[in-house]
Amino acid sequence: MNVGIIGSGTMGSGIAQVAATSGCTVKLYDTNQAALDKAKASLEKILNRLIEKGRIDSKEKNRIQSNISYVDNLKDLADSNLTIEAIIENLDIKKKVFSELETYVSEDCIIASNTSSLSIASIAASLEKPERCVGIHFFNPAPLMKLVEVIPAIQTSNEVLNKSIQTISDWKKVVAVAKDTPGFIVNRVARPFYGESLRIYEEGLADFATIDYSLKSLGGFRMGPFELMDFIGNDVNYTVTETVFTAFYFDPRYKPSFTQKRLSEAGYLGRKSGKGYYDYSEGAVKPEPTKDAVLSETIFNRVLVMLINEAADALFLNIASAEDIDNAMTKGVNYPKGLLAWADEKGIDWCVSKLDELYNEYHEDRYRCSPLLRKMNRENKTFF
């Protein structure tokens, strides 16, 4: 299979590595020659590290590298069977690239976008043959993260959808099919991990270190929300939150936080800028959390039930199946458990009463309980 990747940043390069490892002939396109050189050098470094770890040998390294060529002209992707775009999250720029690309590729070439939050239907509308367009959303780093969300637009043909699912499965990835709604599965369901944690901080209930400690120690999350936002970049995370909030017609559940907005405006972007919620400068001492069992449980329960509620609502609105929602969260963002399985474990009645407690306290729409949880509680049902 001939695969064209548009954009040679971290994501584009990672997808190129995945496709090349699976035996595809890959052309990695970028307008910037320096970016292509950087991608080539980065792949060399990654493959050498895999040799050091004993994961591959030099023969395999050469095979992967020989499957990738680096091009700076969009016309060079003309022989592609599949193209995946991984450029800036800007709808107008993506549409412009897609409409030009379509003039070069064959009639049956699948044109896919790796967008994490933009409408696939809008992107597809820029094409003469919108039925060939689909969302194929990898997670960073693409070679390591098992999950790929496949998102059909309303225009996408069944043939293109099935072929995309088969291809990504052949690349040894776990596919979760999602409806074309803002944030798809992961970026929608994960919002409370950040949003509710920020809200807890803004209320003065706990500091960043204590909230992170509570979710890691009680929930088994690999990183706390503030560590993770610093890792992702506050500018990136804030933009996704704002995009989802706007796209959902300003549903209060997705309301962004002034704390994060101010950090982003100040240039405190996290690890990449040396400062975010934490200070990453040399010699900086990481603050100690308050290790209070009751406080930790309050924080953990509040964030968890909000995540469960979001996952339940995604199922209620047919965004994806229960299996795909749980797979998406465990394999896309390394959650320790699927949220719907977690709901079964905690008890659906526990979920409903915790959400009602929050709603009765705040009378804010963000704490409204999903109708699906209420119905399941009434009927004494579980997700699995």
Secondary structure, 3 states (H helix, E strand, C coil): CEEEEECCCHHHHHHHHHHHHCCCEEEEECCCHHHHHHHHHHHHHHHHHHHHCCCCCHHHHHHHHHCEEEECCHHHHCCCCEEEECCCCCHHHHHHHHHHHHCCCCCCCEEEECCCCCCHHHHHCCCCCHHHEEEEEECCCCCCCCEEEEEECCCCCHHHHHHHHHHHHHCCCEEEECCCCCCCCHHHHCHHHHHHHHHHHHCCCCCHHHHHHHHHHHHCCCCCHHHHHHHHCHHHHHHHHHHHHHHCCCCHHHCCCHHHHHHHHHCCCEHHHCECCCECCCCCCCCCCCCCHHHHHHHHHHHHHHHHHHHHHHHHCCCCCHHHHHHHHHHHCCCCCCHHHHHHHHCHHHHHHHHHHHHHHHCCHHHCCCHHHHHHHHHCCCCC
